[in-house]
Amino acid sequence: MELKPVKVVEKPWGREIWLSVEKEYAGKILEIKKGFRTSLQYHKKKKESIYVHSGVLNLICPEKEILIKKGGCVTLNPGDRHRLEAKEDLVLIEISTPELDDVVRLEDDHGRK
């Protein structure tokens, strides 16, 4: 057993709380403020499952938008273009493969590349 501190990463839209980054998987909590959204992005290797702990998530994909309420879950595969938008203050739990730097941004409201 190993006790590790969590890492908090501030973002323009809220913050990420990195609970665990292991060789096999990673776990994070994402807090997105109402009215904010992440970049339109995809991952080359990373696969992630996102659970809506509280709030309402608008999952924006090029071909459709899906509203996911508290208790809903979605899995995004490598290559899936997506953007997460908070219709209310949003808390998400993300479990993924460990490639946390695998982000290809296509558009960003905050000028990040």
C-alpha positions, 0 to 999 in steps of 0.5 A: 500500500502506498499513500500518495497526495492528489495533484490539483491542476487549475484550468480556465474552465475549472480544475482537475483533481488527479487521484491516481496515475498508474501504469495501467490506468488513471483516475481524475475528478473534473470540476467544470464551472457552469457555462464553461467548456473544455477544448474540442479535442481527441486523443490518439491513445487515451480511452476514457469513461466519464461519470456525471457525479453532479450537474448536467454535461453537454457532450459535444461531438461533431455529429451530435450533442448529448445531454448527460445528467447526474448518474450518466456515463459515457466512454470515449475511444481514441479518435473520438472528437469531443468537448465537455460543456457544463450546463450547471456546475459539473463534477465528473469522475474520469477513469482512463488509460494513463496517457494524460498528456495525449490531447490534440486540441482542435479548438479552444475558447482560451487560446491553448494549443 
